[in-house]
Amino acid sequence: MQTDIGKKAAGEKAAEYIKSGMTVGLGTGSTAYYTILRIGELVRGGLDIKAVATSTQSEQLAIEQGIPLIELEKVTQIDIDIDGADEADAQLQLIKGGGGALLREKIIAAASKEMFVVIDEKKLVKHLGKFPLPVEVTTFGWELTFRQLAALGAHPVLRLKDNNRFVTDNGNYILDCHYQKIHNAAALHAQLNNIPGVVESGLFLHYASRLIIGNADGSIREITHPYQAKTSF
């Protein structure tokens, strides 16, 4: 695997915020991958944490790295969730779900005191929407949900993998919606959640408290919104 300098820099920087005694959410994707590798190094060096994974892919990587995992139902508090994003803006609004784990990622994010988002500089945008917005839908009646999204101008496309319908870890389908530019993310989020059959959208609003951006030269930029830090469930 060829190392992406920006992603590696962002992913490893996020791991610096982890302290012994914490419960950590492990995200999914090419940048969170580097975070998990670095956490594995720290654990082997004596860092004492527990972690919950947002996908079977991240769970397997954590096991390989020797990171202690805990079942979500046994968690009383998640201190930091570290995850990637397909797009992020300066207001810390995100599009996630390119890897297909958006539902689990949002559950973990909502249950965390803070969410740190790791991206490379190419994923920082002025306006969300150029990246297709993933919408997770039930398999039952998905065609009806598809038509409702199409009628609302979402230009949905059923996600495929190896010429078969892509199925999420929770047994659902994903419709990738092509907006090009999202003018009001909050209004769109509410509109999507009102459609029967929609399980969750890839819009992550008011979750992130810190955005860690890795540049191609290995330097780091951080954007923080302390007022968005949340209490645990």
C-alpha contacts under 8 A as a table, 3 or more apart, distances in Angstrom:
res1	aa1	res2	aa2	distance
3	T	8	K	7.14
4	D	7	K	5.47
4	D	8	K	5.98
4	D	216	A	7.94
5	I	8	K	5.17
5	I	9	A	6.03
5	I	214	G	7.61
5	I	215	N	7.39
5	I	216	A	5.73
5	I	217	D	6.92
5	I	218	G	5.67
6	G	9	A	5.20
6	G	10	A	6.28
6	G	119	I	7.77
6	G	120	D	5.05
6	G	121	E	7.13
6	G	213	I	7.60
6	G	214	G	4.12
6	G	215	N	4.53
6	G	216	A	4.72
6	G	217	D	6.96
6	G	218	G	5.49
6	G	219	S	7.61
7	K	10	A	5.25
7	K	11	G	5.95
7	K	30	S	7.40
7	K	31	T	4.92
7	K	34	Y	7.32
7	K	118	V	7.52
7	K	119	I	6.07
7	K	120	D	5.05
7	K	214	G	5.72
7	K	215	N	7.82
8	K	11	G	5.12
8	K	12	E	5.98
8	K	31	T	6.54
8	K	34	Y	5.47
8	K	35	T	7.76
8	K	214	G	7.46
9	A	12	E	5.42
9	A	13	K	6.06
9	A	214	G	5.38
9	A	215	N	7.67
9	A	218	G	5.60
9	A	219	S	7.09
9	A	220	I	6.98
10	A	13	K	5.15
10	A	14	A	6.42
10	A	31	T	7.27
10	A	118	V	5.47
10	A	119	I	6.32
10	A	120	D	6.89
10	A	212	I	5.73
10	A	213	I	5.64
10	A	214	G	4.52
10	A	220	I	6.66
11	G	14	A	5.51
11	G	15	A	6.91
11	G	31	T	5.56
11	G	32	A	5.75
11	G	33	Y	7.34
11	G	34	Y	4.97
11	G	35	T	4.29
11	G	38	R	7.91
11	G	118	V	5.83
11	G	119	I	7.71
12	E	15	A	5.30
12	E	16	E	7.09
12	E	34	Y	6.13
12	E	35	T	5.13
12	E	38	R	5.84
13	K	16	E	5.49
13	K	17	Y	7.74
13	K	35	T	7.88
13	K	212	I	7.68
14	A	17	Y	5.83
14	A	18	I	7.71
14	A	35	T	6.71
14	A	82	I	7.11
14	A	116	F	7.11
14	A	118	V	7.16
14	A	212	I	7.16
15	A	18	I	5.55
15	A	35	T	5.91
15	A	38	R	6.56
15	A	39	I	6.07
18	I	22	M	6.99
18	I	24	V	7.85
18	I	80	I	7.66
19	K	22	M	5.98
19	K	47	L	7.19
19	K	48	D	7.76
19	K	49	I	7.55
20	S	47	L	5.43
20	S	48	D	4.60
20	S	49	I	5.45
21	G	48	D	5.88
21	G	49	I	5.26
21	G	50	K	7.66
22	M	48	D	7.73
22	M	49	I	5.23
22	M	50	K	6.58
22	M	78	I	7.45
22	M	79	D	5.93
22	M	80	I	7.78
23	T	49	I	5.84
23	T	50	K	4.76
23	T	51	A	5.31
23	T	52	V	7.57
23	T	77	Q	6.89
23	T	78	I	5.02
23	T	79	D	5.51
23	T	80	I	7.06
24	V	49	I	7.29
24	V	50	K	6.30
24	V	51	A	4.60
24	V	52	V	6.35
24	V	78	I	5.80
24	V	79	D	5.95
24	V	80	I	5.14
24	V	81	D	5.65
24	V	82	I	7.51
25	G	51	A	5.69
25	G	52	V	5.02
25	G	53	A	5.94
25	G	54	T	7.19
25	G	78	I	6.73
25	G	79	D	7.94
25	G	80	I	6.13
25	G	81	D	4.05
25	G	82	I	5.95
25	G	83	D	7.86
25	G	108	I	6.59
25	G	109	A	7.84
25	G	112	S	7.73
26	L	32	A	7.35
26	L	36	I	6.94
26	L	51	A	6.67
26	L	52	V	6.02
26	L	53	A	4.73
26	L	54	T	6.09
26	L	58	S	6.79
26	L	81	D	6.31
26	L	82	I	5.77
26	L	83	D	6.57
27	G	32	A	5.57
27	G	33	Y	7.91
27	G	53	A	6.48
27	G	54	T	5.48
27	G	55	S	7.59
27	G	58	S	6.82
27	G	81	D	7.14
27	G	82	I	5.61
27	G	83	D	4.00
27	G	84	G	6.56
27	G	105	E	6.82
28	T	31	T	7.95
28	T	32	A	5.68
28	T	33	Y	6.89
28	T	54	T	6.35
28	T	55	S	6.49
28	T	57	Q	7.34
28	T	58	S	5.83
28	T	83	D	6.23
28	T	84	G	6.69
28	T	99	G	7.19
28	T	101	A	7.19
28	T	105	E	7.83
29	G	32	A	5.40
29	G	33	Y	6.01
29	G	83	D	7.71
29	G	84	G	6.23
29	G	99	G	6.38
30	S	33	Y	5.18
30	S	34	Y	7.29
30	S	84	G	7.69
31	T	34	Y	5.58
31	T	35	T	6.97
31	T	83	D	7.84
31	T	84	G	5.92
31	T	118	V	6.33
31	T	119	I	6.25
31	T	120	D	7.74
32	A	35	T	4.90
32	A	36	I	6.29
32	A	82	I	6.98
32	A	83	D	5.49
32	A	84	G	5.60
32	A	118	V	6.78
33	Y	36	I	5.27
33	Y	37	L	6.37
33	Y	58	S	7.66
34	Y	37	L	5.04
34	Y	38	R	6.18
35	T	38	R	5.16
35	T	39	I	6.08
35	T	82	I	7.78
36	I	39	I	5.01
36	I	40	G	6.08
36	I	58	S	7.98
36	I	61	L	7.43
36	I	62	A	6.56
36	I	65	Q	7.77
37	L	40	G	5.09
37	L	41	E	6.49
37	L	65	Q	6.75
38	R	41	E	5.07
38	R	42	L	6.34
39	I	42	L	4.99
39	I	43	V	6.06
39	I	67	I	7.52
40	G	43	V	5.09
40	G	44	R	6.21
40	G	62	A	7.27
40	G	65	Q	4.84
40	G	66	G	6.18
40	G	67	I	5.79
41	E	44	R	5.20
41	E	45	G	6.23
41	E	65	Q	7.62
42	L	45	G	4.85
42	L	46	G	6.38
42	L	47	L	5.41
43	V	46	G	5.16
43	V	47	L	4.36
43	V	48	D	6.36
43	V	49	I	7.55
43	V	66	G	7.38
43	V	67	I	6.51
44	R	47	L	7.06
44	R	66	G	7.39
49	I	67	I	7.90
49	I	68	P	7.04
50	K	67	I	7.27
50	K	68	P	5.24
50	K	69	L	5.57
50	K	70	I	6.28
51	A	67	I	7.15
51	A	68	P	6.18
51	A	69	L	4.74
51	A	70	I	5.91
52	V	59	E	7.77
52	V	69	L	5.68
52	V	70	I	5.76
52	V	71	E	6.67
52	V	72	L	6.41
53	A	56	T	7.34
53	A	58	S	5.77
53	A	59	E	5.18
53	A	62	A	7.94
53	A	69	L	7.65
54	T	58	S	6.61
54	T	59	E	7.43
54	T	101	A	6.83
54	T	104	R	5.26
54	T	105	E	5.18
54	T	108	I	6.86
55	S	58	S	5.29
55	S	59	E	6.12
55	S	101	A	6.04
55	S	104	R	6.88
55	S	105	E	7.79
55	S	169	D	7.08
56	T	59	E	4.88
56	T	60	Q	6.10
56	T	169	D	7.31
57	Q	60	Q	5.32
57	Q	61	L	6.41
58	S	61	L	5.04
58	S	62	A	6.05
59	E	62	A	5.11
59	E	63	I	6.26
59	E	69	L	7.96
60	Q	63	I	5.13
60	Q	64	E	6.28
61	L	64	E	5.04
61	L	65	Q	6.23
62	A	65	Q	5.00
62	A	66	G	6.18
62	A	67	I	5.18
62	A	68	P	7.69
62	A	69	L	7.71
63	I	66	G	5.10
63	I	67	I	5.89
63	I	68	P	7.40
63	I	69	L	7.76
64	E	67	I	7.76
70	I	74	K	6.90
70	I	75	V	7.20
71	E	74	K	5.52
71	E	75	V	6.87
72	L	75	V	5.22
75	V	78	I	7.09
76	T	233	F	7.67
77	Q	111	A	7.38
77	Q	112	S	6.92
77	Q	113	K	7.74
77	Q	232	S	5.79
77	Q	233	F	7.07
78	I	81	D	7.12
78	I	111	A	6.41
78	I	112	S	4.63
78	I	113	K	6.32
78	I	232	S	6.88
79	D	112	S	5.72
79	D	113	K	5.22
79	D	114	E	6.42
79	D	232	S	7.93
80	I	112	S	5.96
80	I	113	K	6.20
80	I	114	E	5.00
80	I	115	M	5.73
80	I	116	F	7.00
81	D	108	I	7.09
81	D	109	A	6.14
81	D	112	S	6.07
81	D	113	K	7.98
81	D	114	E	6.26
81	D	115	M	4.64
81	D	116	F	6.07
82	I	115	M	5.91
82	I	116	F	4.81
82	I	117	V	5.83
82	I	118	V	7.14
83	D	105	E	7.95
83	D	115	M	7.46
83	D	116	F	6.49
83	D	117	V	5.09
83	D	118	V	6.09
84	G	96	K	7.68
84	G	117	V	5.24
84	G	118	V	4.82
84	G	119	I	5.77
85	A	88	A	6.55
85	A	94	L	6.36
85	A	95	I	6.11
85	A	96	K	5.01
85	A	97	G	7.83
85	A	117	V	6.82
85	A	118	V	7.09
85	A	119	I	6.36
85	A	123	K	7.55
86	D	94	L	7.41
86	D	95	I	5.58
86	D	96	K	5.31
86	D	97	G	7.41
86	D	98	G	6.48
86	D	119	I	7.99
86	D	123	K	6.21
86	D	131	F	6.98
87	E	94	L	5.61
87	E	95	I	5.10
87	E	96	K	7.10
87	E	123	K	4.83
87	E	124	L	6.04
87	E	125	V	6.58
87	E	128	L	6.53
87	E	131	F	6.90
88	A	92	L	6.02
88	A	93	Q	5.63
88	A	94	L	4.51
88	A	95	I	6.56
88	A	123	K	6.20
88	A	124	L	5.04
88	A	125	V	5.99
88	A	128	L	7.00
89	D	92	L	5.38
89	D	93	Q	5.61
89	D	94	L	6.80
89	D	124	L	5.60
89	D	125	V	5.11
89	D	126	K	5.70
89	D	127	H	6.51
89	D	128	L	6.87
90	A	93	Q	7.43
90	A	124	L	7.53
90	A	125	V	7.66
90	A	126	K	7.24
90	A	223	I	7.26
92	L	205	L	7.46
92	L	206	H	7.45
92	L	208	A	5.95
92	L	209	S	7.45
92	L	210	R	7.65
92	L	211	L	6.83
92	L	225	H	7.73
93	Q	128	L	8.00
93	Q	203	L	7.48
93	Q	204	F	6.03
93	Q	205	L	5.06
93	Q	206	H	6.94
93	Q	208	A	7.51
94	L	128	L	7.47
94	L	202	G	7.80
94	L	203	L	5.80
94	L	204	F	4.95
94	L	205	L	6.52
95	I	128	L	7.14
95	I	129	G	7.91
95	I	131	F	7.74
95	I	133	L	6.51
95	I	202	G	5.30
95	I	203	L	4.90
95	I	204	F	6.18
96	K	102	L	6.12
96	K	133	L	7.61
96	K	134	P	7.26
96	K	202	G	4.80
96	K	203	L	6.55
96	K	204	F	7.08
97	G	100	G	4.82
97	G	101	A	5.64
97	G	102	L	4.43
97	G	133	L	7.73
97	G	134	P	5.63
97	G	202	G	5.46
98	G	101	A	7.79
98	G	102	L	7.98
98	G	134	P	6.83
99	G	102	L	7.72
100	G	134	P	7.92
100	G	168	T	5.91
100	G	174	I	7.41
101	A	104	R	5.75
101	A	105	E	6.02
101	A	168	T	6.69
101	A	169	D	7.03
102	L	105	E	4.90
102	L	106	K	5.99
102	L	136	E	7.77
102	L	200	E	7.73
102	L	201	S	7.52
102	L	202	G	5.95
103	L	106	K	5.25
103	L	107	I	6.32
103	L	136	E	7.46
103	L	199	V	7.83
103	L	200	E	6.25
103	L	201	S	7.92
104	R	107	I	5.08
104	R	108	I	6.25
105	E	108	I	5.29
105	E	109	A	6.07
106	K	109	A	4.90
106	K	110	A	5.99
106	K	204	F	7.38
107	I	110	A	5.28
107	I	111	A	6.33
108	I	111	A	5.14
108	I	112	S	6.32
109	A	112	S	5.28
109	A	114	E	7.71
109	A	115	M	6.17
109	A	207	Y	6.48
110	A	207	Y	6.84
111	A	232	S	5.66
111	A	233	F	5.63
112	S	115	M	6.63
112	S	230	K	7.09
112	S	231	T	7.33
112	S	232	S	5.58
112	S	233	F	7.72
113	K	229	A	6.14
113	K	230	K	4.73
113	K	231	T	5.00
113	K	232	S	5.11
114	E	207	Y	7.59
114	E	208	A	6.85
114	E	209	S	5.91
114	E	229	A	5.30
114	E	230	K	6.13
115	M	207	Y	6.27
115	M	208	A	4.70
115	M	209	S	5.57
115	M	210	R	6.70
115	M	229	A	7.80
116	F	208	A	5.98
116	F	209	S	6.13
116	F	210	R	4.81
116	F	211	L	5.94
116	F	212	I	7.17
117	V	208	A	6.55
117	V	210	R	6.23
117	V	211	L	4.84
117	V	212	I	5.97
118	V	211	L	6.19
118	V	212	I	4.89
118	V	213	I	6.11
118	V	214	G	7.72
119	I	122	K	7.99
119	I	123	K	6.28
119	I	124	L	7.61
119	I	211	L	7.71
119	I	212	I	6.39
119	I	213	I	5.13
119	I	214	G	6.29
120	D	123	K	5.88
120	D	124	L	7.47
120	D	213	I	5.26
120	D	214	G	4.57
120	D	215	N	5.99
120	D	216	A	7.72
121	E	124	L	5.55
121	E	213	I	5.75
121	E	214	G	5.84
121	E	215	N	5.37
121	E	216	A	7.49
122	K	125	V	7.65
124	L	213	I	7.86
125	V	128	L	6.57
127	H	130	K	7.98
127	H	181	K	6.29
127	H	182	I	6.63
127	H	183	H	7.49
128	L	131	F	7.41
128	L	180	Q	7.89
128	L	181	K	5.88
128	L	182	I	5.45
128	L	183	H	7.94
129	G	132	P	6.30
129	G	133	L	6.78
129	G	178	H	7.30
129	G	179	Y	5.56
129	G	180	Q	4.67
129	G	181	K	4.29
129	G	182	I	5.06
130	K	178	H	7.52
130	K	179	Y	6.96
130	K	180	Q	4.31
130	K	181	K	5.96
131	F	178	H	7.52
131	F	180	Q	7.20
132	P	176	D	5.52
132	P	177	C	5.20
132	P	178	H	4.79
132	P	179	Y	6.89
132	P	180	Q	7.47
133	L	176	D	5.41
133	L	177	C	4.90
133	L	178	H	6.48
133	L	179	Y	7.58
133	L	201	S	7.48
133	L	202	G	6.00
133	L	203	L	7.41
134	P	174	I	6.18
134	P	175	L	5.81
134	P	176	D	4.42
134	P	177	C	6.18
134	P	201	S	6.12
134	P	202	G	5.19
135	V	174	I	5.47
135	V	175	L	5.16
135	V	176	D	6.12
135	V	177	C	7.17
135	V	198	V	6.96
135	V	199	V	7.61
135	V	200	E	6.06
135	V	201	S	4.36
135	V	202	G	6.00
136	E	172	N	6.48
136	E	173	Y	5.76
136	E	174	I	4.45
136	E	175	L	6.39
136	E	198	V	6.12
136	E	199	V	5.43
136	E	200	E	5.37
136	E	201	S	6.11
136	E	202	G	7.96
137	V	142	W	6.46
137	V	145	T	7.55
137	V	172	N	5.82
137	V	173	Y	5.37
137	V	174	I	5.95
137	V	175	L	7.20
137	V	197	G	5.48
137	V	198	V	4.50
137	V	199	V	5.10
137	V	200	E	7.20
138	T	141	G	7.08
138	T	142	W	6.01
138	T	171	G	7.99
138	T	172	N	5.11
138	T	173	Y	6.27
138	T	197	G	5.42
138	T	198	V	6.65
138	T	199	V	6.60
139	T	142	W	5.27
139	T	171	G	7.79
139	T	172	N	5.60
139	T	173	Y	5.98
140	F	197	G	7.73
141	G	144	L	5.44
141	G	145	T	6.66
141	G	197	G	7.13
142	W	145	T	4.97
142	W	146	F	6.00
142	W	173	Y	7.88
142	W	197	G	6.76
143	E	146	F	4.89
143	E	147	R	6.28
144	L	147	R	5.13
144	L	148	Q	6.33
145	T	148	Q	5.11
145	T	149	L	6.25
145	T	195	I	7.16
145	T	196	P	6.97
145	T	197	G	5.90
145	T	198	V	7.12
146	F	149	L	5.22
146	F	150	A	6.16
146	F	156	P	6.62
146	F	175	L	7.41
147	R	150	A	4.96
147	R	151	A	6.11
148	Q	151	A	5.10
148	Q	152	L	6.46
148	Q	195	I	7.55
149	L	152	L	5.15
149	L	153	G	6.62
149	L	154	A	5.40
149	L	155	H	7.19
149	L	156	P	6.60
150	A	153	G	5.20
150	A	154	A	5.25
150	A	155	H	5.27
150	A	156	P	6.10
151	A	154	A	7.43
153	G	179	Y	7.72
154	A	177	C	5.14
154	A	178	H	5.80
154	A	179	Y	5.95
155	H	177	C	5.44
155	H	178	H	5.28
155	H	179	Y	7.18
156	P	175	L	5.59
156	P	176	D	5.34
156	P	177	C	4.23
156	P	178	H	6.36
157	V	175	L	5.29
157	V	176	D	5.14
157	V	177	C	6.39
158	L	165	R	7.34
158	L	173	Y	7.57
158	L	174	I	6.18
158	L	175	L	4.59
158	L	176	D	6.37
159	R	165	R	6.22
159	R	166	F	5.62
159	R	173	Y	7.35
159	R	174	I	5.63
159	R	175	L	5.85
159	R	176	D	6.48
160	L	163	N	5.73
160	L	164	N	5.28
160	L	165	R	4.46
160	L	166	F	4.73
161	K	164	N	5.26
161	K	165	R	6.08
161	K	166	F	5.16
165	R	173	Y	7.19
166	F	173	Y	6.13
166	F	174	I	7.01
167	V	170	N	7.74
167	V	171	G	5.51
167	V	172	N	5.42
167	V	173	Y	5.19
167	V	174	I	7.44
168	T	171	G	5.12
168	T	172	N	5.24
168	T	173	Y	6.30
168	T	174	I	7.58
169	D	172	N	7.57
179	Y	182	I	6.36
182	I	185	A	6.06
182	I	188	L	7.98
184	N	187	A	5.52
184	N	188	L	6.29
185	A	188	L	5.11
185	A	189	H	6.01
185	A	203	L	7.36
185	A	205	L	7.89
186	A	189	H	5.10
186	A	190	A	6.34
186	A	205	L	7.36
187	A	190	A	5.24
187	A	191	Q	6.19
188	L	191	Q	4.97
188	L	192	L	6.13
189	H	192	L	5.30
189	H	193	N	6.26
189	H	201	S	7.06
189	H	203	L	6.56
190	A	193	N	5.23
190	A	194	N	6.38
191	Q	194	N	5.35
191	Q	195	I	7.07
192	L	195	I	5.56
192	L	198	V	6.97
192	L	201	S	7.07
193	N	196	P	7.73
193	N	198	V	6.22
193	N	199	V	7.49
193	N	200	E	6.74
193	N	201	S	7.45
194	N	198	V	7.79
195	I	198	V	5.77
198	V	201	S	7.55
204	F	207	Y	6.30
204	F	208	A	7.98
205	L	208	A	7.57
206	H	228	Q	6.11
207	Y	228	Q	6.76
207	Y	229	A	7.69
207	Y	230	K	7.96
208	A	211	L	7.12
208	A	225	H	7.79
208	A	228	Q	6.86
208	A	229	A	7.59
209	S	224	T	5.70
209	S	225	H	5.08
209	S	226	P	5.86
209	S	227	Y	7.65
209	S	228	Q	5.41
209	S	229	A	5.50
210	R	222	E	6.90
210	R	223	I	5.74
210	R	224	T	4.38
210	R	225	H	6.36
210	R	226	P	7.82
211	L	222	E	5.50
211	L	223	I	5.02
211	L	224	T	6.26
212	I	220	I	6.95
212	I	221	R	6.07
212	I	222	E	4.66
212	I	223	I	6.72
213	I	220	I	5.66
213	I	221	R	5.12
213	I	222	E	6.05
214	G	218	G	6.27
214	G	219	S	6.05
214	G	220	I	4.85
214	G	221	R	6.65
215	N	218	G	5.31
215	N	219	S	5.32
215	N	220	I	6.14
215	N	221	R	7.84
216	A	219	S	7.38
225	H	228	Q	5.73
225	H	229	A	7.61
226	P	229	A	5.61
